Amino acid sequence: MAAGAYPDLAVRTMAKICLEAESTINYGDVFRRIMVNARVPMSPLESLASSAVRTANSAKAALILVLTRGGSTAKLVAKYRPGMPILSVVVSEMKTDSFDWSCSDEYPARHSLIFRGLVPILCAGSARASHEESKRKHWNLLFSMLKQKDSARWEILLWPFTELELHL
């Protein structure tokens, strides 16, 4: 937030400073220092998160895509400070107590805004869809969103199961 006589110029200057500072960070060294201090043995989920970041850094991926319900998976990936943004797709979980339906996706998405590199996206769920149907629907939505971009080529690390190179 900028105030004063020239707030637009102040924001542009701050953005320029941030971009320059980010460009000087050696993310490989940051990752190695984090790994030296990591507890061993790691949980399976944390091991996958660190491996995803290592692979994304090695492949020079454009972003890391994480499907999550509660946000913990995306936060674990952010812990290892990848050099690219983490697109955290919060898949809603529909709950009912026989009288009222509720959706649990807003809090994890909002909370992920405080973590470096996390960009949350909300995906609406369906009360009738199975977990697999819901996942498939969200993958299709994400791919259609990426196809709308005007980029010639996107390299994306889809975490945690596949590595995919999209030519759009």
WOMOUR-V509818 format. One record per helix or strand of 3 or more residues. SS is the DSSP state (2 for helix, 1 for strand). FROM is the first residue (numbers start at 1). LEN is the number of residues. If there is no record, write none. Layout:
ss=SS from=FROM len=LEN
ss=SS from=FROM len=LEN
This chain:
ss=2 from=7 len=17
ss=2 from=27 len=10
ss=2 from=44 len=16
ss=1 from=63 len=6
ss=2 from=72 len=8
ss=1 from=85 len=7
ss=1 from=94 len=3
ss=1 from=101 len=3
ss=2 from=105 len=10
ss=1 from=118 len=6
ss=2 from=131 len=17
ss=1 from=154 len=6
ss=1 from=162 len=5
